[in-house]
Amino acid sequence: MDIRDIFAINLKKFRRAAGLSQEELAHRADIDRTYVSLLERRNYSATIDVVAKLAEALGIEPDLLLKLPPKGSK
């Protein structure tokens, strides 16, 4: 599993746990909704600035988006 996979899994997990749609998360992070979708589908890699914006919008520390999830998580 590469870092893009890890980020995508964690982003989707934390977004859903917060009860946010991709659109609402994008609005809170001041990025485009389609970009959130592309990140979750592993089509794009996020810059460190985008990781920070998304973490802030989710109310979590940025490192949580980059940590290897437990086996079996998706």
C-alpha positions as CSV (number, residue, x, y, z in Angstrom):
1,M,0.0,0.0,0.0
2,D,1.5,3.3,-1.0
3,I,1.0,6.7,0.7
4,R,-1.7,7.7,-1.8
5,D,-3.7,4.7,-0.8
6,I,-3.2,5.3,2.9
7,F,-4.2,9.0,2.5
8,A,-7.3,8.1,0.5
9,I,-8.5,5.5,3.0
10,N,-8.0,7.8,5.9
11,L,-9.5,10.8,4.3
12,K,-12.7,8.9,3.5
13,K,-12.8,7.3,7.0
14,F,-12.4,10.6,8.8
15,R,-14.8,12.4,6.5
16,R,-17.5,9.8,7.0
17,A,-16.8,9.7,10.8
18,A,-17.4,13.5,10.8
19,G,-20.7,13.0,8.9
20,L,-19.5,15.3,6.1
21,S,-20.2,15.0,2.4
22,Q,-17.3,15.5,0.0
23,E,-19.0,18.8,-0.9
24,E,-19.1,20.0,2.7
25,L,-15.6,19.0,3.4
26,A,-14.4,20.7,0.3
27,H,-16.2,23.9,1.3
28,R,-14.7,23.8,4.8
29,A,-11.2,23.2,3.5
30,D,-11.7,25.8,0.7
31,I,-10.9,23.4,-2.1
32,D,-13.0,22.0,-5.0
33,R,-15.4,19.1,-4.3
34,T,-14.1,17.2,-7.4
35,Y,-10.6,17.4,-5.9
36,V,-11.8,15.7,-2.7
37,S,-13.4,13.0,-4.9
38,L,-10.2,12.5,-6.9
39,L,-8.1,12.3,-3.7
40,E,-10.5,9.6,-2.3
41,R,-10.3,7.7,-5.5
42,R,-6.5,7.8,-5.5
43,N,-6.3,9.8,-8.8
44,Y,-4.4,12.7,-7.4
45,S,-1.8,13.2,-4.7
46,A,-2.4,15.9,-2.1
47,T,0.2,18.6,-1.4
48,I,1.2,19.1,2.2
49,D,-0.9,22.3,2.2
50,V,-4.0,20.4,1.1
51,V,-3.3,17.8,3.8
52,A,-3.2,20.6,6.4
53,K,-6.4,22.2,5.1
54,L,-8.3,18.9,5.1
55,A,-7.1,18.0,8.6
56,E,-8.1,21.4,9.9
57,A,-11.6,21.0,8.3
58,L,-11.9,17.6,9.8
59,G,-10.7,18.8,13.2
60,I,-7.8,16.3,13.4
61,E,-4.0,16.4,13.3
62,P,-2.6,16.1,9.8
63,D,-0.5,13.1,10.6
64,L,-3.7,11.0,11.1
65,L,-4.3,11.3,7.4
66,L,-1.0,9.7,6.6
67,K,-0.9,6.9,9.2
68,L,-1.1,3.3,8.0
69,P,-4.7,2.1,8.8
70,P,-5.2,-1.2,10.6
71,K,-5.3,-4.2,8.4
72,G,-8.7,-4.7,6.8
73,S,-9.7,-1.0,6.8
74,K,-11.1,0.5,3.6
